Amino acid sequence: MKKKNFYTNQLQIKKSLRTKIYEFLKDEIKKEGIKKKSDEELSNIFNSEFNTKVSRKTIAKYREELNIPSSINRK
C-alpha cells in the first residue's frame, strides 16, 4: 500500500469517527433528563455502543466544538 493511500484511508476513518461522535453527542444530550451526563460517562457509553476507545478529552473537545456546555452548565 502506498503512503498516500494509507494516509487518505486514515483521514477517512478519522472523519467518520468524528461524525459518529458528533451525532452521538447530539442524541445523548437531547435524551438527558434531570441528571446530566459528564464527559467521562458519555465516553464510557460511546465506547460500549461502538466498541471503540475514545477518551474523555476527545468527547470534551467535540462537545465544545458543538458549543454544548459541560454537564455542570447544562440546564
N, C-alpha and C positions, 0 to 999 in steps of 0.2 A: 504494500500500500504506500502510495506517495505521501510525503509530508503534507502537501496542500490538501489532499483529500482527508487525511487524518484530522487536521485542524478544522476543516469545514464540517466534518461529522461531529466533532466535539462541540463546535459552536451551535449546531442544530440541536444537539442534546441539551445543552445549557439553556437555549431559548425555550425549548419545550418544557423543561423543568420549571423555568421562571413562570411560564404561562400557567402551569399546573398550580404553582404556589399562589399566584395572583388569584386564580379562580377559587382555590381552596380558602384563602383568607377572606375573600368577599362573602362566600357562602357561610363559613363558620361564624363570622362576626354577625351576619344577618340572623342566624339561628340562635344567638346567645340570648339567654334570659336575663334574670337579675344578676346572676353570678357571671362575671366577665372572665374570660379565659386569658391567662398570661401567655407570653411568648413561649415559655417552656411547655405549657400544656398544649398549645397549638402545634408546636414542634413534635411532641410525642404523638398526637393524633395524626398528623400528616405522615410521620414515619410508619405508623402502624397501618394506615389506609393504603399508602402507596408502596410500602415495603422498600423504602429508601432511607438514607441517613441525611437529614437536613438539620443543621444546628439551630439553636435558639437565636443566635446572632443573625443568621440568614433570614429567619422568619421576621425578626425585628427590622432588618434592613428593607425587606419587601413591604412590610406593613407601613413603614414610614414613607416609602415611595408612593404608596397608595393614599397617603395622607390620612391614615387611620391612627387615631391616638392610642396610647398604651392602655392596658386594662384599667389602670387606676384613673385615667382621664376619660374613659368612655362612660357615657351615662345612658 
